[in-house]
Each structure stands twice: as C-alpha cells, then as structure tokens.
C-alpha cells in the first residue's frame, strides 16, 4: 500500500510556489542609507501579509521587493513611504506578477 499523505501535505507549498503572485519593486532615493531605513521597513512589514526583501544598493538607493495580495503590497509600500517620508526624495515603482520568489520578509546585506 502506498501512502499519499506526504504528497497531499506538500501540495499547498507546491501550489504557493507555482501560482502567480503580485510583486512590487520599489527603488527609494534620498537620504535612505545609514538612517535605519531597512530596519524600519522590516518593522513595518510585520504589520502586513507580505513577503520580500529590502537592501541597500551601491548607488545609494534602497531596493524594496514585496510580494502578496496586490492591495496588501500596495498598502505596505504606502506605509513604508509614509513612515520614512523625511528620508525619501523620490521613489520608482514597478509591478508585475509571477511565481513567488520570497518567503517571509528579510533584510539583504
């Protein structure tokens, strides 16, 4: 007798990795490095159902990538922008959808 329970148990994980998910990439310019921007973004992320990353770029910008339900991701980005508006001069946003690439939210070095 062959057990199918492990396969069925793993099915939700497989589906979440292959189904299409909303993704937002946002590049923040201004005085956004050396001020705790990434850590504050991480704290804001705790209040939203999003997955993604935030990292400093060598050109002085900060890149935020967030995935999840479109309305949740947009609300998250707006909350980050509001929380850190005194540091942000400009933000460039691009959105798309595709397979999930992140689990959880973390700071990249």
C-alpha positions in Angstrom: 0.0 0.0 0.0 1.4 3.4 -1.0 0.8 6.4 1.2 -0.3 9.7 -0.5 -0.5 11.7 2.7 3.0 13.3 2.4 2.3 14.3 -1.2 -1.0 15.8 -0.3 0.5 17.5 2.7 3.1 19.2 0.5 0.6 20.2 -2.2 -0.2 23.7 -0.6 3.5 24.5 -0.6 3.9 23.5 -4.2 0.9 25.5 -5.3 2.1 28.6 -3.5 5.5 28.4 -5.2 4.0 27.9 -8.7 0.9 30.2 -8.7 1.1 33.8 -9.9 1.6 36.4 -7.1 1.6 40.2 -7.3 5.1 41.7 -7.0 6.2 45.3 -6.4 9.8 46.5 -6.8 10.4 50.0 -5.4 13.6 51.9 -5.5 13.9 54.7 -2.9 16.2 57.7 -3.5 17.2 60.4 -1.0 19.0 60.1 2.4 17.9 56.4 2.7 21.1 54.7 3.8 22.7 54.9 7.2 19.5 56.0 8.8 17.9 52.7 9.8 15.7 52.6 6.6 15.9 48.9 6.1 15.2 48.0 9.8 12.2 50.4 9.9 10.9 48.8 6.7 11.3 45.4 8.3 9.2 46.6 11.3 6.5 48.0 9.0 6.4 44.6 7.2 5.4 42.9 10.4 2.0 44.6 10.1 1.3 43.3 6.7 0.9 39.9 5.0 3.8 40.4 2.6 7.0 38.5 1.7 10.0 40.2 0.3 13.4 41.8 0.8 14.9 45.2 1.4 18.5 46.1 0.6 21.0 48.9 0.2 22.3 49.4 -3.3 25.8 50.6 -4.2 24.4 53.7 -5.9 22.9 55.0 -2.7 19.3 53.9 -3.2 17.3 51.3 -1.3 15.5 48.5 -3.2 12.3 47.0 -1.7 10.7 43.9 -3.3 7.4 42.8 -1.9 5.0 40.0 -2.8 1.5 39.2 -1.8 -2.1 40.2 -2.5 -2.0 43.4 -4.6 -3.9 45.5 -2.1 -1.7 44.3 0.8 1.5 45.0 -1.1 0.4 48.5 -2.1 -0.7 49.3 1.4 2.6 48.1 2.7 4.6 50.3 0.2 2.4 53.3 1.2 3.0 52.7 4.9 6.8 52.5 4.3 6.7 55.7 2.3 4.7 57.5 5.0 6.8 56.2 7.8 10.1 57.2 6.1 9.0 60.2 4.1 11.5 62.5 5.7 14.3 60.4 4.1 12.8 59.8 0.7 13.3 62.2 -2.2 11.9 60.0 -4.9 10.5 56.5 -5.4 10.4 54.5 -8.6 7.8 51.6 -8.6 7.4 48.7 -11.0 4.9 45.9 -10.6 4.3 42.5 -12.2 3.2 39.1 -11.3 4.7 35.7 -11.4 5.8 32.8 -9.3 6.5 33.5 -5.6 10.2 34.2 -5.1 10.3 35.1 -1.4 9.1 33.5 1.8 9.0 35.8 4.8 10.5 39.3 4.9 14.2 39.9 5.4 17.0 42.4 5.0 19.6 41.6 2.4 23.1 42.8 3.0 
